[in-house]
């Protein structure tokens, strides 16, 4: 009795082009996702600085979106990491904007302008110290 003959498929038993048979698929990575996560963490840690919050936060959001899009298209893994990096970057960005708004409003306040005028009119270090003391008292009231 002979074994049934099946039609042989082209290249059956041969390795794919350039890779040995049974070789694992090359590891893929998503550098955008990793970068977004690192920048997002740094933006959250340094949100109180302009560079830390605004620039790093904005870069984390951009890299996070790019990483998530690549993962969604199936070209890279780590979609969740990219999203988390973008969210952390957005939080750092929002925190930095709030700090910036509070700082600008403080510098434009009447009390700070009074301190500035007092220091400009002061002739000695003792008078400047008195201006600072008065400003500190006006803040506590």
C-alpha positions in Angstrom: 0.0 0.0 0.0 1.3 3.4 -0.9 0.9 6.6 1.0 -1.4 9.2 -0.6 0.4 12.0 -2.3 -0.5 15.5 -1.4 0.4 18.4 -3.6 3.5 20.1 -2.1 3.2 23.8 -1.4 5.9 26.1 -2.9 8.8 26.5 -0.5 7.4 23.9 1.9 9.9 23.1 4.6 12.1 26.0 3.7 12.9 28.9 6.0 11.4 32.3 5.2 13.8 34.6 3.4 16.7 35.5 5.5 15.6 33.8 8.7 16.3 30.3 9.8 13.4 28.0 10.2 11.7 28.3 13.6 13.7 31.5 14.5 11.8 33.8 16.8 10.4 37.0 15.4 12.7 40.0 16.0 11.7 41.9 19.1 9.7 45.0 18.3 9.7 48.0 20.6 7.9 51.3 20.8 10.5 54.0 21.6 7.8 56.7 21.4 5.9 55.0 24.3 9.0 54.6 26.5 10.0 58.2 25.8 6.5 59.5 26.6 6.5 57.6 29.9 9.9 58.9 31.0 9.1 62.5 29.9 5.6 62.3 31.5 7.1 61.2 34.8 9.7 64.0 34.7 7.0 66.5 33.8 5.0 65.4 36.9 8.1 65.6 39.1 9.2 69.0 37.8 5.8 70.6 37.1 6.7 73.6 39.2 9.4 74.7 36.7 8.7 76.1 33.2 11.0 73.6 31.5 9.8 70.6 33.5 6.1 71.2 33.3 5.6 73.0 30.0 8.2 71.6 27.7 8.6 68.1 29.1 4.8 67.8 29.5 4.1 68.9 25.9 6.8 66.5 24.6 5.3 63.6 26.6 1.9 64.3 25.2 3.2 64.4 21.6 5.3 61.2 22.0 2.5 59.5 23.8 0.1 60.2 20.9 2.6 59.1 18.3 3.3 55.9 20.3 -0.3 55.1 20.8 -1.0 55.6 17.0 1.9 53.3 16.1 0.5 50.6 18.5 -3.0 51.0 17.2 -1.8 50.5 13.6 -0.1 47.3 14.8 3.4 48.5 14.0 4.5 48.6 17.7 3.6 47.3 21.1 3.0 49.1 24.4 -0.1 51.1 23.6 -1.0 51.4 27.3 2.5 52.7 28.2 2.1 55.4 25.5 -1.3 56.5 26.8 0.0 56.6 30.4 3.0 58.7 29.3 0.6 61.1 27.5 -1.7 61.4 30.5 1.2 62.0 32.9 2.6 64.6 30.5 -0.8 66.3 30.3 -1.0 66.4 34.2 2.5 67.9 34.4 1.5 70.4 31.7 -1.7 71.4 33.5 0.1 71.7 36.9 2.7 73.9 35.3 0.1 76.1 33.7 -1.6 76.6 37.0 1.7 77.5 38.8 2.5 79.9 36.0 -1.0 81.6 36.2 -0.7 81.9 40.0 2.8 83.3 39.7 1.9 85.9 37.1 -1.2 87.0 39.1 1.0 87.4 42.2 3.5 89.5 40.3 0.7 91.7 38.9 -1.0 92.1 42.3 -1.3 95.5 44.0 0.7 94.3 47.1 3.7 93.3 45.0 3.6 96.6 43.1 3.6 98.4 46.5 6.6 96.4 47.6 8.4 97.2 44.3 7.7 101.0 44.8 8.8 100.8 48.4 12.1 99.1 47.6 12.8 101.6 44.8 12.3 104.5 47.1 14.4 103.0 49.9 17.8 104.5 50.4 19.3 101.9 52.7 19.2 98.2 53.4 17.3 98.8 56.6 14.5 100.6 54.6 14.4 97.7 52.1 14.1 95.2 55.0 11.3 97.3 56.4 9.5 97.1 53.0 9.9 93.3 52.9 8.6 93.1 56.5 5.6 95.2 55.7 4.9 93.1 52.6 5.0 89.9 54.6 2.5 91.4 57.1 0.2 92.4 54.3 0.3 88.8 53.0 -0.7 87.3 56.3 -3.7 89.7 56.6 
